Amino acid sequence: MEVTKRQRLYNRFIRLNPPQILALGFFCLIVVGGLLLKLPFATKVHISWVDAFFTATSAATVTGLGVVDTASTFTMFGEIVIMFLIQTGGLGLMTIAILVVWVLGKKIGLRHRLLIGEAFNQTNIGGLVKLVKRVFIFSICIEFIGVIFLSFRFIPELGFGKGVYYSIFHVIASYNNAGFALWPDNLTRYVGDPIINIGICSLIVIGGLGFTVLIDIWYSRSFRKLSLHSKIMIIGTVALNVIAMLVIFVLEYNNVKTLGNLPLNEKLWASFFQGITPRTAGFNTVDYGGMEESSILFTMVLMFIGAGSVSTGGGIKLTTFVILVTSVLSFFRKKEEIVLFQRTIKMSTVTRALAIAVASQILIFAAVFVLMLTENFSFIELLFETISAFGTVGLTMGITAKLSAFGKCMIMFVMFCGLIGPLTLVFSLARPAKQKIKYPSEDVFTG
């Protein structure tokens, strides 16, 4: 009887498609993380089951939204659990799983390679295991360098042991684009600190570029030899970061709640930091609750765009945004082809980008609508919180801990969707339909 049940369960599992397995894998990771964080020796004070699973979800989805203060609530064991969830969520569950299988000397079969392809958004399954190994090695090396860099600030301030530990925690959080910090005010105390600003922002940008871009840069060593995806990511990242820094500097220059009372050099550092972190990470060196509404709106746009594909960040992805903007410009110019860097973009890619953007907007709209029925906060606060959760950013206007249990569960769901992507969620639930009949076409009036 027991064998039959196990066999049925196994048969059901092997029939799951790659998107379903990825979604299930991350769900199990969150469940395990929540159970570990609820253990008595994981916390210094009592927390509810909802808060435990919210923290686990926020960490596993590399978001950083918090309902409790990390340092004062969790013991070192709890913080290590959070670091593990961040690292696993950032690098990808399949990266860790394949590395374990490889270390154990097991054969990595076709099914495992298909899962890697789904996780890394690759259509060609050749060389995927080598890609996973490179991603892991690159990530560990970058994080090691980051720990050394941040240690120059934290060791003199906190002592050797605590300084190294704080460096490790914030490097893992920064590189994996999760806005967890071990201070109640996040990183506002370091608003004008060059080491923290340069170190944290560099890790955020590197993690947000995407693993395939980093590997491409390492082996190409020339911009001309880079893939189209890498070129879009590099140019787009630099352009958006510069524009964001200038916009924040101008909009918040006289705001006494953010930049207004800071000296010029700290205003520049704060603008630099707030220009980079909204698209991916969620750290902050100023209070977003005190920002101008225009800055809040601009920040929401950055959070919605997000980081790069196959990166540690969320959002609809920068390449998706660039393709959509380019396709619109091509339409206005009456061009039949969409061209970037002398390469034509396939229509299937444009369709996918459009599907991602529309599905994401529907998800955000639905979540905000439900939250408006259950939570006693303004529309702008709920919209900001929801987009932050979807983009796995972690920025907040200060309402996260005040949400009801249902509101927290809704934000948890949005964070989960933001991690795996709206299309992955849809593909994991939908059944593929074969169209046996081809119908005639007909024009429809639009606009």
SERO-456330 format. One record per residue (C-alpha): residue number from 0; residue in one letter; x, y, z. Coordinates in steps of 0.001 Angstrom, whole numbers, plus 500000, padded with zeros to 6 digits. Layout:
// SERO-456330
pos/code/c1/c2/c3
NUM/A/X/Y/Z
...
END
This chain:
// SERO-456330
pos/code/c1/c2/c3
0/M/500000/500000/500000
1/E/502781/502383/501022
2/V/504804/501509/497928
3/T/501796/502215/495737
4/K/501286/505676/497292
5/R/504947/506529/496888
6/Q/504900/505319/493298
7/R/501846/507454/492530
8/L/503466/510491/494106
9/Y/506651/509902/492117
10/N/504690/509439/488898
11/R/502891/512728/489485
12/F/506181/514496/490147
13/I/507930/513258/487007
14/R/504950/514414/484930
15/L/505477/517998/486106
16/N/506922/520370/483525
17/P/510021/522503/484298
18/P/508048/525663/485286
19/Q/505935/523606/487690
20/I/509004/521993/489269
21/L/510723/525370/489704
22/A/507621/526886/491300
23/L/507219/523869/493572
24/G/510907/523943/494485
25/F/510827/527571/495589
26/F/507583/526979/497464
27/C/509215/524139/499399
28/L/512273/526333/500073
29/I/510007/529003/501576
30/V/508159/526439/503709
31/V/511407/524994/505064
32/G/512763/528496/505687
33/G/509622/529536/507547
34/L/509741/526441/509756
35/L/513408/527061/510578
36/L/512772/530720/511442
37/K/509955/529677/513799
38/L/512290/527477/515863
39/P/512803/528794/519434
40/F/516554/529248/518985
41/A/516095/531176/515714
42/T/514545/534215/517378
43/K/515226/536426/520382
44/V/511553/537318/520762
45/H/508345/535557/519818
46/I/507106/536044/516245
47/S/503919/534797/514634
48/W/503772/532085/511989
49/V/502758/534688/509412
50/D/505791/536854/510223
51/A/508109/533835/510080
52/F/506849/532777/506649
53/F/506776/536385/505443
54/T/510471/536760/506348
55/A/511279/533425/504692
56/T/509400/534456/501550
57/S/511096/537852/501473
58/A/514525/536235/501836
59/A/513975/533370/499372
60/T/512579/535772/496782
61/V/515528/538133/497444
62/T/513134/540993/498199
63/G/514011/542442/501598
64/L/510595/543587/502779
65/G/510481/543068/506527
66/V/507728/542863/509119
67/V/510261/542654/511972
68/D/513696/544120/512599
69/T/516210/541472/511526
70/A/518996/542152/514058
71/S/516827/542568/517158
72/T/514421/539718/516280
73/F/516606/536880/515022
74/T/519557/535127/516624
75/M/522700/534364/514644
76/F/521116/531038/513634
77/G/518064/532884/512308
78/E/520255/535349/510411
79/I/522253/532481/508894
80/V/518971/530885/507758
81/I/518042/534208/506140
82/M/521457/534385/504432
83/F/521023/530827/503121
84/L/517570/531650/501759
85/I/518902/534802/500088
86/Q/521841/532991/498524
87/T/519694/530108/497320
88/G/517008/532408/495970
89/G/519568/534665/494296
90/L/521730/532030/492641
91/G/518671/529925/491870
92/L/517394/526752/493425
93/M/518483/524698/490420
94/T/522040/526065/490629
95/I/522381/524807/494194
96/A/520617/521503/493428
97/I/522758/520739/490355
98/L/525949/521575/492262
99/V/524938/519142/495026
100/V/524215/516420/492458
101/W/527544/517116/490754
102/V/529516/517032/494030
103/L/527891/513719/494952
104/G/529087/512300/491642
105/K/525608/511632/490306
106/K/524770/511775/486606
107/I/523040/514952/485462
108/G/520448/513715/482993
109/L/518284/515334/480355
110/R/515490/516213/482794
111/H/517922/518048/485053
112/R/519328/519915/482063
113/L/515832/520985/480995
114/L/515291/522355/484495
115/I/518554/524295/484282
116/G/517492/525652/480901
117/E/514187/526850/482361
118/A/515907/528425/485368
119/F/518516/530214/483223
120/N/516125/531084/480392
121/Q/518171/529061/477902
122/T/516744/527233/474881
123/N/519920/525260/474119
124/I/520634/522618/476781
125/G/524211/522079/475655
126/G/526851/523341/478108
127/L/524332/524182/480822
128/V/526152/522278/483571
129/K/529326/524197/482762
130/L/527266/527411/482920
131/V/526022/526511/486409
132/K/529563/525879/487628
133/R/530746/529194/486197
134/V/527841/531059/487789
135/F/528680/529589/491181
136/I/532428/530272/490921
137/F/531888/533825/489637
138/S/529407/534549/492416
139/I/531641/533245/495210
140/C/534633/535227/493891
141/I/532625/538449/493606
142/E/531177/538005/497094
143/F/534636/537275/498534
144/I/535997/540511/497053
145/G/532929/542340/498390
146/V/533516/541027/501914
147/I/537104/542282/501859
148/F/535979/545704/500607
149/L/533192/546210/503180
150/S/535465/544942/505953
151/F/537433/548192/505659
152/R/534368/549926/507088
153/F/532808/547335/509400
154/I/535920/545902/511120
155/P/537195/549275/512442
156/E/533653/550129/513537
157/L/532461/546784/514982
158/G/535610/544776/515687
159/F/537081/541895/513682
160/G/534576/539089/514323
161/K/531387/541145/514117
162/G/532826/543268/511317
163/V/533525/540228/509122
164/Y/530099/538763/509914
165/Y/528317/542022/509033
166/S/530364/542225/505837
167/I/529366/538692/504812
168/F/525678/539313/505565
169/H/525459/542591/503645
170/V/527553/541315/500721
171/I/525238/538308/500269
172/A/522205/540597/500555
173/S/523676/543164/498131
174/Y/524922/540785/495452
175/N/521667/538845/495503
176/N/519714/542103/495458
177/A/517884/541539/498752
178/G/517458/544662/500871
179/F/518019/543014/504265
180/A/520182/545032/506654
181/L/521197/544506/510278
182/W/520201/548009/511351
183/P/516635/549201/512063
184/D/517122/552214/509763
185/N/518641/550086/506967
186/L/521748/551977/505726
187/T/520682/555578/506409
188/R/523567/556042/508864
189/Y/525977/555544/505956
190/V/524346/558075/503610
191/G/527639/559847/502938
192/D/530049/556924/503381
193/P/532020/556268/500140
194/I/532979/552676/501083
195/I/529384/551602/501776
196/N/527945/553481/498797
197/I/530514/552176/496314
198/G/530655/548653/497748
199/I/526930/548032/498095
200/C/526024/549693/494781
201/S/528738/547821/492871
202/L/527446/544494/494165
203/I/523856/545491/493352
204/V/524763/546411/489766
205/I/526889/543299/489212
206/G/524175/541029/490584
207/G/521501/542859/488594
208/L/523311/542552/485261
209/G/522742/538807/485163
210/F/525009/535785/485286
211/T/525149/535288/481521
212/V/526210/538913/481024
213/L/529001/538620/483592
214/I/530312/535447/481955
215/D/530017/537039/478509
216/I/532024/540086/479684
217/W/534701/537860/481220
218/Y/535262/535782/478087
219/S/534644/538413/475395
220/R/536811/541187/476861
221/S/535513/543478/474085
222/F/532209/545315/473750
223/R/531984/544489/470031
224/K/532190/540763/470744
225/L/529431/540798/473349
226/S/526032/539251/472666
227/L/523076/541503/471910
228/H/521595/540734/475318
229/S/524795/541813/477088
230/K/525027/545040/475078
231/I/521430/545966/475925
232/M/521994/545213/479608
233/I/525227/547222/479909
234/I/524044/550292/477992
235/G/520588/550168/479553
236/T/521943/549803/483097
237/V/524373/552714/482760
238/A/521748/554945/481133
239/L/519001/554182/483670
240/N/521326/554578/486664
241/V/522612/557963/485469
242/I/519095/559215/484660
243/A/517753/557943/487996
244/M/520548/559620/489956
245/L/519926/562982/488251
246/V/516144/562763/488685
247/I/516384/561935/492402
248/F/518965/564697/492919
249/V/516727/567319/491285
250/L/513416/566197/492815
251/E/514718/565762/496373
252/Y/517313/568547/496488
253/N/515291/570843/498765
254/N/513273/568159/500593
255/V/514325/568442/504247
256/K/513000/564921/504929
257/T/515527/563378/502506
258/L/518346/565388/500891
259/G/517485/568937/501956
260/N/519629/569118/505119
261/L/522583/567146/503733
262/P/525815/568768/502504
263/L/526380/568676/498736
264/N/528697/565646/498753
265/E/526192/563598/500779
266/K/523363/564719/498495
267/L/525334/563321/495570
268/W/526038/560039/497377
269/A/522380/559709/498419
270/S/521194/560405/494857
271/F/523722/557900/493503
272/F/522557/555218/495939
273/Q/518803/555852/495500
274/G/519284/555907/491720
275/I/520651/552357/491712
276/T/518852/550487/494488
277/P/515160/550817/493393
278/R/515547/548688/490272
279/T/516830/545678/492136
280/A/517911/545722/495747
281/G/515833/547629/498273
282/F/518543/549121/500469
283/N/518051/552767/501299
284/T/520121/555594/502754
285/V/517166/558019/502964
286/D/513629/557601/504277
287/Y/511282/556764/501397
288/G/508330/557705/503585
289/G/509510/561315/503408
290/M/510075/561460/499643
291/E/508160/563712/497278
292/E/505294/562003/495444
293/S/507030/562643/492123
294/S/510089/560739/493388
295/I/507866/557925/494654
296/L/506220/557621/491233
297/F/509597/557607/489484
298/T/510880/554968/491931
299/M/507870/552765/491183
300/V/508721/552903/487479
301/L/512287/551812/488248
302/M/511039/548966/490477
303/F/508667/547770/487767
304/I/511455/547717/485152
305/G/513753/545749/487457
306/A/517086/544087/486725
307/G/518353/541787/483981
308/S/517203/538354/482904
309/V/518961/535455/484669
310/S/520028/537845/487416
311/T/519418/538145/491134
312/G/516868/540938/490599
313/G/513191/541036/489710
314/G/510764/543233/487747
315/I/509730/542747/484126
316/K/513486/542916/483333
317/L/515437/545683/481649
318/T/515689/543848/478310
319/T/511900/543452/478249
320/F/511490/547201/478800
321/V/514063/548082/476106
322/I/512442/545759/473557
323/L/508985/547203/474233
324/V/510210/550802/473934
325/T/512160/549974/470767
326/S/509154/548231/469206
327/V/506965/551280/469918
328/L/509551/553615/468388
329/S/509820/551319/465347
330/F/506030/551446/464973
331/F/506003/555253/465094
332/R/508764/555354/462484
333/K/506804/552863/460336
334/K/509635/550348/460342
335/E/508716/546731/459671
336/E/511676/545362/461628
337/I/512813/546053/465185
338/V/516575/546584/465158
339/L/519017/546949/468063
340/F/522795/547156/467604
341/Q/522389/546051/463969
342/R/520461/542928/464995
343/T/516808/542234/464209
344/I/514611/541248/467141
345/K/512325/538280/466500
346/M/508587/538909/466723
347/S/508294/535980/469134
348/T/510622/537875/471496
349/V/508495/541017/471216
350/T/505340/538971/471878
351/R/506926/537415/474942
352/A/508017/540841/476219
353/L/504496/542165/475737
354/A/503021/539139/477531
355/I/505385/539661/480485
356/A/504513/543350/480774
357/V/500747/542829/480508
358/A/500685/539836/482881
359/S/502746/541811/485400
360/Q/500421/544798/485246
361/I/497363/542567/485705
362/L/498980/540919/488734
363/I/499848/544279/490326
364/F/496399/545729/489592
365/A/494633/542704/491091
366/A/496831/542687/494198
367/V/496400/546425/494830
368/F/492639/546158/494302
369/V/492359/543384/496905
370/L/494631/545235/499354
371/M/492507/548368/499029
372/L/489543/546320/500249
373/T/491350/544909/503284
374/E/493984/547472/504320
375/N/493583/550991/505703
376/F/496355/552689/503739
377/S/496454/555141/500853
378/F/496470/553999/497240
379/I/500019/555270/496680
380/E/501331/553369/499714
381/L/499685/550093/498658
382/L/500793/550499/495041
383/F/504372/551217/496126
384/E/504390/548169/498434
385/T/502947/545894/495749
386/I/505339/546977/492997
387/S/508223/546638/495455
388/A/507093/543074/496216
389/F/506636/542203/492536
390/G/510027/543646/491604
391/T/511532/541768/494582
392/V/512990/545145/495571
393/G/512219/545530/499264
394/L/511660/549277/499497
395/T/508712/550388/501598
396/M/506953/553547/502718
397/G/506758/552063/506213
398/I/503539/550032/506032
399/T/504849/546460/505747
400/A/504733/545603/509452
401/K/501329/547295/509806
402/L/499589/545120/507203
403/S/496948/542654/508355
404/A/497674/538919/508245
405/F/495746/538705/504964
406/G/497630/541706/503564
407/K/500959/540102/504430
408/C/499879/536870/502714
409/M/498909/538842/499607
410/I/502319/540539/499518
411/M/503945/537116/500016
412/F/502077/535824/496955
413/V/503194/538832/494896
414/M/506818/538333/495991
415/F/506608/534673/494968
416/C/505205/535625/491555
417/G/507905/538263/491193
418/L/510613/535680/491840
419/I/509491/532967/489422
420/G/508005/535446/486940
421/P/504375/535846/485893
422/L/504835/533762/482732
423/T/506418/530891/484668
424/L/503444/530956/487008
425/V/501002/530915/484096
426/F/502905/528178/482264
427/S/503008/526073/485437
428/L/499217/526267/485759
429/A/498108/526220/482129
430/R/497811/523164/479949
431/P/499360/523453/476481
432/A/496681/523397/473788
433/K/497326/522191/470272
434/Q/495522/524253/467667
435/K/494236/521838/465050
436/I/492294/524393/463030
437/K/493744/527508/461427
438/Y/491175/530295/461054
439/P/491151/533104/458479
440/S/492524/536476/459577
441/E/490603/539730/459802
442/D/491543/543278/460751
443/V/490324/544833/464013
444/F/490165/548575/464692
445/T/492576/549661/467462
446/G/493437/552984/469045
END
